[in-house]
């Protein structure tokens, strides 16, 4: 009976280790996404560069990238 318990415990540890590795990968992906979004927000704080903000009449359109 004890051998069965050890195998079950070992299997559980393997499953937990795989789950932890998967979650760590997701955390890294989310960290990269957040850093990318923060970079975009900081670079285009006024929104004019991306064209997202309304452009007032007479404002030069140079510098807008698409």
C-alpha positions as CSV (number, residue, x, y, z in Angstrom):
1,X,0.0,0.0,0.0
2,X,2.8,2.4,0.8
3,X,4.3,2.1,-2.7
4,X,1.0,3.2,-4.1
5,X,0.9,6.3,-1.9
6,X,4.4,7.3,-2.9
7,X,3.6,7.0,-6.6
8,X,0.5,9.0,-6.2
9,X,2.4,11.7,-4.2
10,X,5.2,11.7,-6.8
11,X,2.6,12.0,-9.6
12,X,1.0,14.9,-7.8
13,X,4.4,16.6,-7.5
14,X,5.0,16.2,-11.2
15,X,1.6,17.6,-12.1
16,X,2.2,20.6,-9.8
17,X,5.6,21.2,-11.2
18,X,4.2,21.2,-14.8
19,X,1.4,23.5,-13.7
20,X,3.9,25.9,-12.1
21,X,6.1,25.9,-15.2
22,X,3.0,26.7,-17.3
23,X,1.9,29.5,-15.0
24,X,5.5,30.9,-15.0
25,X,5.4,31.1,-18.8
26,X,2.0,32.9,-18.6
27,X,3.4,35.4,-16.1
28,X,6.4,36.1,-18.4
29,X,4.1,36.6,-21.4
30,X,1.9,39.0,-19.3
31,X,5.0,40.9,-18.0
32,X,6.1,41.4,-21.6
33,X,2.7,42.6,-22.7
34,X,2.4,45.0,-19.8
35,X,5.9,46.4,-20.5
36,X,5.0,46.8,-24.2
37,X,1.7,48.6,-23.3
38,X,3.5,50.9,-20.8
39,X,6.1,51.8,-23.5
40,X,3.4,52.6,-26.0
41,X,1.5,54.7,-23.4
42,X,4.7,56.6,-22.4
43,X,5.8,57.2,-26.0
44,X,2.3,58.3,-27.2
45,X,0.9,60.0,-24.2
46,X,-1.0,62.6,-26.2
47,X,-2.3,60.2,-28.8
48,X,-1.4,62.4,-31.7
49,X,1.4,60.2,-33.0
50,X,-0.9,57.3,-33.5
51,X,-3.8,59.3,-34.8
52,X,-6.0,58.3,-31.9
53,X,-6.5,61.8,-30.6
54,X,-8.5,64.3,-32.5
55,X,-6.4,66.7,-34.5
56,X,-7.2,70.3,-34.3
57,X,-7.6,72.3,-37.5
58,X,-4.3,73.7,-38.7
59,X,-2.2,71.2,-36.8
60,X,0.6,69.8,-39.0
61,X,0.1,66.1,-39.8
62,X,3.9,65.4,-40.1
63,X,5.2,62.8,-37.7
64,X,2.1,60.6,-37.7
65,X,3.0,57.0,-38.4
66,X,0.5,54.3,-39.5
